[in-house]
Amino acid sequence: MKTVKISLNSIDRVKSFVNEVTRFDTDFDLVSGRYVIDGKSIMGIFSLNLSKPIDLNIHCDETTAPEILTALSPFILKQ
């Protein structure tokens, strides 16, 4: 599992994010406080506070992680 912080602070970014993660056959969990939401659920994402960074848990193996991280790089916050 890989965890990164992402920013989804607009409707267009949420739609683009969901389009990207649905291409992969792996699970994505968005964690905001005590809430855990399926990263492929656009309605679930809109239930979160999108003004703050969100933790994204990617349930993948080491071979697919680089490809996923590259695809999601526009959303990942630089640390």
C-alpha positions in Angstrom: 0.0 0.0 0.0 1.2 3.5 -0.8 -0.1 6.7 0.8 0.1 10.2 -0.6 -1.5 13.6 0.1 -3.7 14.9 -2.7 -5.6 18.1 -3.4 -9.1 18.0 -5.0 -10.1 21.6 -4.6 -12.4 22.0 -7.6 -15.2 20.1 -9.3 -13.1 19.6 -12.5 -10.2 18.2 -10.4 -12.6 15.7 -8.8 -13.9 14.6 -12.1 -10.4 14.2 -13.6 -9.2 12.3 -10.5 -12.1 9.8 -10.7 -11.5 9.3 -14.4 -7.9 8.5 -13.7 -8.4 6.1 -10.8 -11.1 4.1 -12.6 -8.6 3.1 -15.2 -6.8 1.0 -12.7 -7.9 -2.3 -11.3 -6.9 -1.5 -7.7 -8.6 0.0 -4.6 -8.2 3.7 -3.7 -9.3 5.0 -0.3 -9.6 8.7 0.5 -9.1 9.4 4.2 -10.2 12.7 5.7 -10.3 12.8 9.5 -12.4 9.8 10.6 -14.0 9.3 7.1 -12.8 6.7 4.6 -14.3 7.0 1.1 -13.9 4.9 -2.0 -11.7 6.9 -4.3 -13.7 5.8 -7.4 -17.0 7.2 -5.9 -17.6 10.8 -7.1 -20.5 11.2 -4.8 -18.4 10.0 -1.8 -15.6 12.4 -2.7 -18.1 15.3 -2.7 -19.1 14.4 0.9 -15.5 15.3 2.1 -14.1 18.7 3.0 -12.2 19.4 -0.3 -10.6 22.6 0.9 -8.0 20.6 2.8 -5.5 18.0 1.6 -6.7 14.4 1.6 -4.8 11.3 2.3 -5.0 8.7 -0.6 -4.3 5.1 0.2 -3.5 3.1 -2.9 -3.8 -0.6 -2.5 -1.3 -1.8 -5.1 1.8 -3.8 -5.4 5.3 -2.4 -6.1 5.1 -3.2 -9.8 2.0 -1.0 -10.6 2.8 1.8 -8.1 5.0 3.9 -10.4 2.5 3.9 -13.2 -0.3 4.9 -10.8 1.7 7.6 -9.2 2.7 9.0 -12.6 -1.0 9.1 -13.7 -2.0 10.8 -10.4 0.9 13.3 -10.2 -1.2 16.4 -11.1 -3.2 15.7 -7.9 -0.3 14.8 -5.5 1.0 17.5 -3.3 4.7 18.0 -3.3 6.2 17.4 0.1 
